[in-house]
Amino acid sequence: MYAIVEAGGKQHRVEVGQRIAVERAWPGAQPGSQVVFERVLLFRDDTHVKVGKPLVEGAAVRATLVRELRGEKVIIFKKKKRKGFRRTRGHRQDLLEVRIDAIEA
C-alpha cells in the first residue's frame, strides 16, 4: 500500500514505516509531534487505486516528526559578462524528517 502526497510544492511517494524529508510546513512543530498530510493525490492498496481529481476525498497520511535537518548546500553564482559583476551565494533549505505511521483512505 502506498500514497502520493503533496508537501511543500513537491510530490512524495510514501509507504508506512518510510522516512522522508519534506520542506518545513508545520511552524512550531517539535520532534515527536504528530503531523497530517491532507493533500493526497493518489492512494493504492492491494486491490484498487484511487486517483484524486485533484485530491482523494477523505484520504490522509499520518506521520510523526522525527527531527529537523538542513538540505545540501546549493551555490548561486551570478555573473554579467564584460562588466566585472560576480556574486556567489549559498543556500541550505530547512527540512523536516518525518516517519509515515498510517495511510487512511
C-alpha positions, 0 to 999 in steps of 0.5 A: 500500500502506498500514497502520493502526497503533496508537501511543500510544492513537491510530490512524495511517494510514501509507504508506512514505516518510510522516512522522508524529508519534506520542506518545513510546513508545520511552524512550531512543530517539535520532534515527536509531534504528530503531523497530517498530510491532507493533500493526497493525490493518489492512494493504492492498496492491494486491490484498487487505486484511487486517483484524486481529481485533484485530491482523494476525498477523505484520504490522509497520511499520518506521520510523526516528526522525527527531527529537523535537518538542513538540505545540501548546500546549493551555490548561486553564482551570478555573473554579467559578462564584460562588466566585472559583476560576480556574486556567489551565494549559498543556500541550505533549505530547512527540512523536516524528517518525518516517519509515515505511521498510517495511510487512511483512505 
